[in-house]
Structures are given as C-alpha cells and as structure tokens.
Amino acid sequence: MSTPNEDTVSDESVRTELLAPGQAQALAGLLDVPTPDPTEGLPLTWHWIYLLEHPASADLGPDGHAVVGIPAPPEAGRRRMWAGGSIRSLAPLRPGREATRTTRVHSLQDKHGRTGRLTFLGVEHTIEQDGRVAVQERHDIVYRDAATTTAPTAEEPAAQQPENVPPGPDERELRITPPLLFRYSALTYNAHRIHYDRDYARDVEGYPGLVTHGPLQALLMAEAARAAGLVRPVGADDAPPVRFDYRLVSPLFDHQGLVAGARTETDDPARGHGSVVTWARDRSGRRTATGVIGPDPGDGV
C-alpha cells in the first residue's frame, strides 16, 4: 500500500494515493445502496470521497475550513458555499488502484449581489489513473461577507408549515439527519461547522438549521439518474464518457428533507439526444439544485 504524498506550490497541488475500496463501501452504507462493482469504476460523483486534502488542525479557521492551500479563503471572516460545478467522467476510476489528482485555481472574480460582496472561485481538478485522465472537473465556490443578523428559528407555527410533496415516480428521498450530515462530512474530510454544529450555523453564519451539503445534493441527483438506469459508470459495458453540469440554486437545511429526481430530456440541442435532467428539492417541492448529465462534448470544464 502506498503512502499519500502531496506537493503544493502557490496555485497548484498534486496528490497521489491508493483508492481504498472501504471508502466506497462506507458511502454505499450512508446512502443505503449496494456497493458498486469495482470492476466498473466509481459511479458519477463518488470520486469526491477520495484524494482529499488533510490540513493540520492548526491550519483550520473558526468555520472549520483550512485557511491555507487550495482553495484558501480570499480573506478572513468570509462565509463559504459550494455554488456548483462541472464533471467530465472520461475513463473508469477503479478502487484498489493508485490515482493522482492535480488541483489548481481556475478563476477568481469579485461581484456585488443583493446580499453584498461576492467572490467566485473556480477550482479545477484532474484525476489520472493507469496513465489516462479519468475525471476532469471544476468546482465553483462562492465567498460572502459575514452574517450581520441572527437567522430565524427552524420551528414555525403549524399553519405556516409548507405542505409535503411526496416523491414522484422519477424521484428518491434521502432522510436527512444530523448523523447523516456528520457521516458525509467525515467521508469527505469536510470540517465546515455549518453541517454539524447547529449553534455555530445559527449564531455565527445566520442559518436556520444545519446546512445540507451542496455536493451531497449533486451526489443524490446523480444517484437518482443511476438508479433509474439513465447513467452508468464509464467502465460499465463500454458506457461512453459523460459530463455532469450542476448548480446549487438555494440553501437546503436539515429539517427540510432532501428529494432528488432525474428524467431523460430527449430534445436538448445544447447537450445532444438523451441528456438527463436532474434536480434536488426539499419536501415542499422547492428546488435547491439542478443539473444536466449528457454525452461529453470534449470541450473541457
């Protein structure tokens, strides 16, 4: 078994490690799904539990995120959220073998929105295994100024509670609980306190509950497509390369639940025939994330 190694210089880092099969088994347990066949490669988005940064505790900021490395916050005190991204799944990424991830800053841009100053950071990852690129992706991260007001409590009068919308035939529900959010944080080595420290999420960052991870929503969207037989791992029966573009459109909190769905979009001129439209929502039907999975056009991320 190899020892993970890391070489970081200014705006690029490289990490190599053995992809331990136990990680995939752990994620399967969290999702209550069978462990994927390792010979077919990891399903779409499952690579997020591998090749992770392991910062020293001394390098963590008050919010739990590292203050050095890639990505590092543009300045102290800014709130970080995952805004979306794009994944190109180009070749099988198989557990039990070594892989190398190269990370670099792709873009950095300041904007002003309704909520104030925003800094958008694009981070690009390339994962190689067996001498070829298996995954190329971009993470879109947004930093906002610190909260200035305390969020309302999650409890509302019964008359104001939105009506539940049961999952439809092309949807699946994942029961969101504090232990589940904690386990996903542990699997992805994500120490951001908004996902497991309710007092911090409410009193410091101004949220009404624990925040359901953006990547977890994207994962469940991809899983909804996989469960419906609409998407297969690239290594399964010569399945072709695919691209997954996704966007987080509204915060989602633990008391609101999580439902994800997928259906085939047969007429998408931008992505080609047979693209899959995906979405995530809360129990009331409010959309919190959207995505499209389709043939990889070969134009990068």
ChimeraX attribute file (.defattr): number of C-alpha atoms within 10 A of each C-alpha:
attribute: neighborCount
match mode: 1-to-1
recipient: residues
	/A:1	9
	/A:2	9
	/A:3	8
	/A:4	13
	/A:5	10
	/A:6	15
	/A:7	10
	/A:8	14
	/A:9	10
	/A:10	9
	/A:11	13
	/A:12	18
	/A:13	18
	/A:14	18
	/A:15	18
	/A:16	21
	/A:17	19
	/A:18	18
	/A:19	20
	/A:20	15
	/A:21	15
	/A:22	12
	/A:23	17
	/A:24	23
	/A:25	14
	/A:26	16
	/A:27	19
	/A:28	15
	/A:29	12
	/A:30	16
	/A:31	16
	/A:32	10
	/A:33	12
	/A:34	11
	/A:35	16
	/A:36	15
	/A:37	13
	/A:38	16
	/A:39	13
	/A:40	19
	/A:41	21
	/A:42	23
	/A:43	25
	/A:44	27
	/A:45	19
	/A:46	17
	/A:47	20
	/A:48	14
	/A:49	18
	/A:50	19
	/A:51	21
	/A:52	17
	/A:53	15
	/A:54	10
	/A:55	14
	/A:56	9
	/A:57	10
	/A:58	8
	/A:59	13
	/A:60	15
	/A:61	16
	/A:62	13
	/A:63	20
	/A:64	14
	/A:65	19
	/A:66	23
	/A:67	19
	/A:68	13
	/A:69	16
	/A:70	19
	/A:71	19
	/A:72	13
	/A:73	21
	/A:74	13
	/A:75	9
	/A:76	12
	/A:77	15
	/A:78	19
	/A:79	16
	/A:80	20
	/A:81	18
	/A:82	17
	/A:83	22
	/A:84	22
	/A:85	22
	/A:86	21
	/A:87	24
	/A:88	27
	/A:89	27
	/A:90	21
	/A:91	22
	/A:92	26
	/A:93	31
	/A:94	24
	/A:95	22
	/A:96	14
	/A:97	15
	/A:98	19
	/A:99	23
	/A:100	23
	/A:101	21
	/A:102	19
	/A:103	21
	/A:104	20
	/A:105	19
	/A:106	16
	/A:107	12
	/A:108	14
	/A:109	10
	/A:110	11
	/A:111	9
	/A:112	10
	/A:113	8
	/A:114	6
	/A:115	9
	/A:116	9
	/A:117	13
	/A:118	18
	/A:119	19
	/A:120	20
	/A:121	24
	/A:122	20
	/A:123	21
	/A:124	22
	/A:125	21
	/A:126	18
	/A:127	22
	/A:128	20
	/A:129	18
	/A:130	14
	/A:131	8
	/A:132	13
	/A:133	19
	/A:134	22
	/A:135	23
	/A:136	20
	/A:137	20
	/A:138	24
	/A:139	22
	/A:140	21
	/A:141	19
	/A:142	21
	/A:143	21
	/A:144	18
	/A:145	17
	/A:146	14
	/A:147	16
	/A:148	9
	/A:149	12
	/A:150	14
	/A:151	16
	/A:152	12
	/A:153	11
	/A:154	14
	/A:155	11
	/A:156	10
	/A:157	6
	/A:158	7
	/A:159	7
	/A:160	8
	/A:161	10
	/A:162	13
	/A:163	10
	/A:164	12
	/A:165	13
	/A:166	13
	/A:167	16
	/A:168	11
	/A:169	10
	/A:170	14
	/A:171	22
	/A:172	22
	/A:173	19
	/A:174	15
	/A:175	13
	/A:176	16
	/A:177	15
	/A:178	17
	/A:179	11
	/A:180	18
	/A:181	21
	/A:182	16
	/A:183	17
	/A:184	22
	/A:185	19
	/A:186	12
	/A:187	18
	/A:188	18
	/A:189	16
	/A:190	19
	/A:191	17
	/A:192	21
	/A:193	20
	/A:194	25
	/A:195	23
	/A:196	23
	/A:197	16
	/A:198	17
	/A:199	16
	/A:200	18
	/A:201	22
	/A:202	20
	/A:203	14
	/A:204	18
	/A:205	22
	/A:206	19
	/A:207	24
	/A:208	21
	/A:209	25
	/A:210	24
	/A:211	24
	/A:212	25
	/A:213	23
	/A:214	21
	/A:215	20
	/A:216	16
	/A:217	25
	/A:218	27
	/A:219	19
	/A:220	25
	/A:221	30
	/A:222	30
	/A:223	25
	/A:224	25
	/A:225	25
	/A:226	16
	/A:227	17
	/A:228	17
	/A:229	9
	/A:230	18
	/A:231	22
	/A:232	23
	/A:233	24
	/A:234	22
	/A:235	21
	/A:236	15
	/A:237	9
	/A:238	12
	/A:239	15
	/A:240	17
	/A:241	21
	/A:242	22
	/A:243	25
	/A:244	25
	/A:245	20
	/A:246	27
	/A:247	20
	/A:248	24
	/A:249	14
	/A:250	13
	/A:251	16
	/A:252	26
	/A:253	20
	/A:254	22
	/A:255	19
	/A:256	20
	/A:257	18
	/A:258	26
	/A:259	29
	/A:260	29
	/A:261	25
	/A:262	29
	/A:263	19
	/A:264	18
	/A:265	17
	/A:266	13
	/A:267	11
	/A:268	15
	/A:269	8
	/A:270	9
	/A:271	18
	/A:272	14
	/A:273	14
	/A:274	16
	/A:275	24
	/A:276	22
	/A:277	23
	/A:278	28
	/A:279	25
	/A:280	29
	/A:281	24
	/A:282	22
	/A:283	19
	/A:284	16
	/A:285	16
	/A:286	15
	/A:287	19
	/A:288	20
	/A:289	24
	/A:290	22
	/A:291	21
	/A:292	23
	/A:293	28
	/A:294	25
	/A:295	18
	/A:296	18
	/A:297	13
	/A:298	11
	/A:299	6
	/A:300	12
	/A:301	17
